[in-house]
């Protein structure tokens, strides 16, 4: 078995390898795909998220016999990995704290210090000079790891969601991050749109200086503005997903206690099923967040 894994790992340095890339459908996951496409000649990109993993096997069926290996980036297929391994070798490059216990440093690499794109970049750069992608990857890493020190990172994320993942791949496949004039105008317009949206944002207070609001855009911008008003943690509803953010406590513990959701230490996602009551799920999150705050004070 060790010898078999060794052959699998060594095979990933072959640019002729035909790859099926299962990746998280966000800027980080798609930037990871861009990195792979700059090394492998053949990469089929299958965007997904944890709420839709149940249909992953049927989604990849259309690529049957067209690939030799699966590389999962910014995503760990916790429920389907054994089924995927029956198809072909699987390599996982992920960084979410909620699945770091699966790390084996061979075919499952979970490194919480970097974004998925940076982890993929560090993996591929061993085989090819892809330094021309470094600026793009650093922007994505800045946003996805919530450092937010690069002012471009928020706007790149806005552009990703506005234009879609296929556009994002075409636009940045070569690593050129210089903005065209129309893209600069988009950033100016987006700033005005956010200011108007924020003026009409409806919020509900939660325990421990928390706040709930619903929006499909400008999550980070809204959080930054609400922090200035004294709020400490946040639940954001976007369609069938709740995003929870807090800098003070480990939110993966909230996901663990709830038995659903996952992500990072200070940011998790909780998918809402058709049977969920939104209010009940919010109250459950609020309860566990309050409990963790109390425990941190006791400590």
C-alpha positions in Angstrom: 0.0 0.0 0.0 2.8 2.4 0.8 4.4 1.6 -2.6 1.1 2.2 -4.3 0.8 5.7 -2.7 4.3 6.5 -3.6 3.6 5.9 -7.3 0.5 8.0 -7.1 2.4 10.9 -5.5 5.2 10.7 -8.1 2.7 10.7 -10.9 1.5 14.2 -10.2 4.7 15.7 -11.6 3.7 14.7 -15.1 2.2 17.6 -17.0 0.6 15.1 -19.4 -1.6 13.7 -16.6 -5.3 14.1 -17.4 -6.8 15.7 -14.3 -10.3 16.0 -13.0 -10.2 19.0 -10.6 -13.0 19.0 -8.0 -12.7 22.5 -6.4 -14.6 24.8 -4.1 -16.8 27.2 -5.9 -15.3 30.4 -4.6 -12.4 32.6 -5.6 -9.9 30.5 -3.7 -11.0 27.2 -5.3 -11.1 28.6 -8.8 -7.7 30.3 -8.4 -6.5 26.8 -7.4 -7.8 25.5 -10.7 -5.9 28.3 -12.6 -2.7 27.0 -10.9 -3.4 23.4 -12.0 -4.2 24.6 -15.6 -0.8 26.3 -15.8 0.9 22.9 -15.3 -1.3 20.1 -16.6 -2.3 20.0 -20.3 -5.7 18.6 -19.5 -7.8 19.8 -16.5 -11.6 19.3 -16.2 -12.9 21.7 -13.6 -15.9 20.6 -11.5 -16.9 23.4 -9.0 -18.7 22.2 -5.9 -19.4 23.0 -2.3 -20.1 21.0 0.8 -23.9 21.4 0.5 -23.9 19.8 -2.9 -21.4 17.0 -2.4 -24.2 14.5 -2.4 -24.5 14.9 -6.2 -20.8 15.0 -6.9 -20.6 11.5 -8.3 -23.3 12.1 -10.8 -21.7 15.4 -11.8 -18.4 13.9 -12.7 -20.0 11.0 -14.6 -19.9 13.1 -17.8 -16.1 13.0 -17.7 -15.9 9.2 -17.5 -12.8 7.7 -19.1 -11.4 11.2 -19.8 -9.1 11.6 -16.8 -6.5 9.6 -15.0 -6.5 11.3 -11.6 -8.6 13.5 -9.4 -7.2 16.5 -7.6 -9.5 18.2 -5.0 -8.5 21.8 -4.3 -9.8 23.9 -1.5 -12.3 21.1 -0.8 -12.2 17.8 1.0 -14.8 15.3 -0.2 -15.5 13.9 3.2 -18.6 11.9 2.2 -17.5 10.7 -1.2 -13.7 10.2 -1.0 -13.9 6.4 -0.7 -16.1 6.3 -3.8 -13.8 8.6 -5.7 -10.8 6.4 -4.8 -12.6 3.5 -6.5 -12.5 5.4 -9.7 -8.9 6.6 -9.8 -6.1 8.0 -7.6 -7.2 11.1 -5.5 -5.1 13.9 -4.2 -6.5 16.4 -1.8 -5.1 19.9 -1.3 -7.2 21.7 1.3 -6.8 24.1 4.2 -10.0 24.1 6.2 -9.6 23.6 9.9 -12.8 21.6 10.2 -11.2 18.7 8.2 -7.5 19.0 9.3 -7.7 15.7 11.2 -7.8 13.9 7.8 -4.3 15.1 6.9 -1.9 12.3 6.1 0.8 14.4 4.3 0.7 12.1 1.3 -2.5 12.0 -0.8 -4.5 14.1 1.7 -2.7 17.4 2.4 -4.5 19.7 4.8 -2.5 22.8 5.7 -4.4 25.5 7.6 -1.6 28.1 7.2 -2.4 28.9 3.6 -5.4 29.4 1.3 -6.2 26.6 -1.1 -4.7 28.5 -4.0 -1.5 29.1 -2.1 -1.3 25.4 -1.1 -1.9 24.4 -4.7 0.7 26.9 -5.9 3.3 25.6 -3.4 2.6 22.1 -4.6 2.9 22.8 -8.3 5.9 25.1 -8.1 8.0 22.1 -7.2 7.6 20.9 -10.8 7.4 24.2 -12.8 8.3 27.8 -12.5 4.9 29.5 -12.1 6.1 32.6 -10.4 4.1 34.7 -12.9 1.0 33.5 -10.9 2.4 34.7 -7.5 0.7 38.1 -7.5 -2.7 36.6 -8.2 -2.3 33.8 -5.7 -1.2 36.3 -3.0 -4.3 38.4 -3.6 -6.5 35.4 -3.3 -4.6 34.2 -0.2 -5.0 37.7 1.4 -8.8 37.5 1.0 -9.5 33.9 1.7 -7.4 33.9 4.9 -9.1 37.0 6.1 -5.9 39.1 6.3 -7.4 41.8 4.0 -4.2 43.8 3.9 -4.2 44.1 0.1 -7.0 46.5 -1.0 -7.3 44.6 -4.3 -8.4 41.4 -2.7 -11.9 42.5 -1.8 -12.5 43.9 -5.3 -11.1 40.7 -7.0 -13.6 38.7 -4.9 -16.5 41.0 -5.9 -15.4 40.6 -9.6 -15.3 36.8 -9.2 -18.9 36.7 -8.0 -20.2 39.3 -10.4 -18.6 37.7 -13.6 -18.5 34.0 -12.7 -15.9 31.4 -12.4 -15.4 30.7 -16.1 -14.7 34.4 -16.8 -12.3 34.5 -13.8 -10.3 31.5 -15.2 -10.1 33.1 -18.7 -9.2 36.5 -17.3 -6.5 35.4 -14.9 -5.1 32.2 -16.5 -1.9 34.0 -17.4 -1.5 35.8 -14.0 -2.0 39.3 -15.3 -3.6 41.3 -12.4 -3.3 44.7 -14.1 -6.8 46.2 -14.2 -8.3 47.3 -17.5 -10.2 50.6 -17.6 -13.6 49.0 -17.6 -12.6 46.9 -14.5 -11.5 50.0 -12.7 -14.9 51.6 -13.4 -16.5 48.5 -12.0 -14.7 48.9 -8.7 -15.9 52.6 -8.5 -19.5 51.5 -9.3 -19.3 48.6 -6.8 -18.3 51.0 -4.0 -21.3 53.2 -4.7 -23.6 50.2 -4.9 -22.4 48.9 -1.5 -22.9 52.3 0.1 -26.5 52.4 -1.1 -27.0 48.7 -0.1 -25.6 49.3 3.4 -27.9 52.3 4.0 -30.9 50.0 3.6 -29.4 46.9 5.2 -31.8 45.3 7.7 -30.1 43.8 10.8 -31.2 41.8 13.9 -29.1 41.9 17.1 -27.9 38.7 18.6 -26.3 37.8 21.9 -22.7 38.9 22.7 -22.8 41.8 20.3 -23.7 39.6 17.4 -25.8 40.6 14.4 -27.8 38.8 11.7 -28.4 40.1 8.2 -29.2 38.8 4.7 -27.4 39.8 1.5 -26.1 38.1 -1.6 -23.2 40.5 -2.0 -20.6 42.6 -0.1 -20.3 40.2 2.9 -16.9 41.4 4.0 -17.7 45.1 3.3 -20.8 44.8 5.4 -18.9 43.1 8.3 -16.2 45.8 8.2 -18.9 48.5 8.4 -20.8 46.7 11.2 -17.6 46.2 13.2 -17.2 50.0 13.3 -20.7 50.1 14.9 -19.5 47.8 17.7 -20.6 44.3 16.5 -18.3 41.4 17.3 -19.7 38.4 15.4 -22.0 37.9 12.4 -24.4 35.5 10.7 -25.1 36.3 7.1 -27.8 34.5 5.1 -27.2 34.1 1.4 -29.9 31.9 -0.3 -29.7 28.5 1.4 -26.4 29.2 3.3 -25.5 30.8 6.6 -22.0 32.3 6.9 -20.8 32.8 10.4 -17.8 35.1 11.2 -16.1 35.8 14.5 -12.6 36.7 15.4 -12.8 35.8 19.1 -13.8 32.1 19.2 -13.2 28.9 17.3 -16.3 28.5 15.1 -15.3 25.0 13.9 -16.4 24.0 17.4 -19.8 25.5 16.7 -20.1 23.4 13.6 -18.9 20.3 15.5 -21.5 20.8 18.2 -24.3 21.4 15.7 -23.3 18.4 13.6 -23.4 20.4 10.4 -21.3 23.0 8.5 -17.6 23.6 8.6 -14.8 25.8 7.4 -12.2 27.9 9.2 -11.5 28.8 12.8 -13.1 32.2 12.4 -15.5 31.6 9.5 -17.8 28.7 8.9 -20.7 27.9 6.5 -23.9 26.2 7.5 -26.1 24.9 4.7 -29.9 25.1 5.2 -31.9 22.2 4.0 -35.6 22.4 3.0 -36.5 21.0 6.4 -34.6 23.6 8.4 -36.2 26.5 10.1 -33.9 29.5 9.5 -34.8 31.0 12.9 -34.1 27.7 14.7 -30.7 27.3 13.1 -29.8 30.9 13.9 -30.8 30.4 17.5 -28.8 27.2 17.7 -25.7 29.0 16.4 -26.3 31.9 18.8 -26.6 29.4 21.7 -23.3 27.7 20.9 -21.5 31.0 20.2 -22.7 32.4 23.6 -21.6 29.2 25.3 -18.1 29.4 23.8 -17.8 33.1 24.8 -18.7 32.1 28.3 -16.1 29.4 28.3 -13.4 31.8 27.0 -14.2 34.2 29.9 -14.0 31.3 32.4 -10.6 30.3 31.0 
